[in-house]
């Protein structure tokens, strides 16, 4: 699959940026973390997507905050 030319990539990228830059609504406990994992798995560039082993660890509560923080740092520094 060519990730650069698909509507799926465009759709996921749009969802990613809306989630990352929009004010949050109150979500039930655990839902925000699931959304973060899902978004880390659907980044436009396959090299930036979370690997399977990492996803399992994040779902178990290990490393999500660090990975999400790294993404935010990289994204915000790229637009500054």
MODELLER restraints for C-alpha pairs under 7 A, 6 or more apart:
rsr = mdl.restraints
at = mdl.atoms
rsr.add(forms.Gaussian(group=physical.xy_distance, feature=features.Distance(at['CA:3:A'], at['CA:9:A']), mean=6.22, stdev=0.5))
rsr.add(forms.Gaussian(group=physical.xy_distance, feature=features.Distance(at['CA:3:A'], at['CA:44:A']), mean=6.86, stdev=0.5))
rsr.add(forms.Gaussian(group=physical.xy_distance, feature=features.Distance(at['CA:9:A'], at['CA:44:A']), mean=5.43, stdev=0.5))
rsr.add(forms.Gaussian(group=physical.xy_distance, feature=features.Distance(at['CA:12:A'], at['CA:42:A']), mean=6.32, stdev=0.5))
rsr.add(forms.Gaussian(group=physical.xy_distance, feature=features.Distance(at['CA:12:A'], at['CA:43:A']), mean=6.95, stdev=0.5))
rsr.add(forms.Gaussian(group=physical.xy_distance, feature=features.Distance(at['CA:13:A'], at['CA:43:A']), mean=6.54, stdev=0.5))
rsr.add(forms.Gaussian(group=physical.xy_distance, feature=features.Distance(at['CA:13:A'], at['CA:44:A']), mean=6.19, stdev=0.5))
rsr.add(forms.Gaussian(group=physical.xy_distance, feature=features.Distance(at['CA:16:A'], at['CA:39:A']), mean=6.01, stdev=0.5))
rsr.add(forms.Gaussian(group=physical.xy_distance, feature=features.Distance(at['CA:37:A'], at['CA:55:A']), mean=6.96, stdev=0.5))
rsr.add(forms.Gaussian(group=physical.xy_distance, feature=features.Distance(at['CA:40:A'], at['CA:49:A']), mean=5.71, stdev=0.5))
rsr.add(forms.Gaussian(group=physical.xy_distance, feature=features.Distance(at['CA:40:A'], at['CA:50:A']), mean=5.83, stdev=0.5))
rsr.add(forms.Gaussian(group=physical.xy_distance, feature=features.Distance(at['CA:41:A'], at['CA:49:A']), mean=4.82, stdev=0.5))
rsr.add(forms.Gaussian(group=physical.xy_distance, feature=features.Distance(at['CA:41:A'], at['CA:50:A']), mean=5.11, stdev=0.5))
rsr.add(forms.Gaussian(group=physical.xy_distance, feature=features.Distance(at['CA:42:A'], at['CA:49:A']), mean=6.21, stdev=0.5))
rsr.add(forms.Gaussian(group=physical.xy_distance, feature=features.Distance(at['CA:43:A'], at['CA:49:A']), mean=5.54, stdev=0.5))
rsr.add(forms.Gaussian(group=physical.xy_distance, feature=features.Distance(at['CA:57:A'], at['CA:63:A']), mean=6.80, stdev=0.5))
rsr.add(forms.Gaussian(group=physical.xy_distance, feature=features.Distance(at['CA:58:A'], at['CA:64:A']), mean=4.85, stdev=0.5))
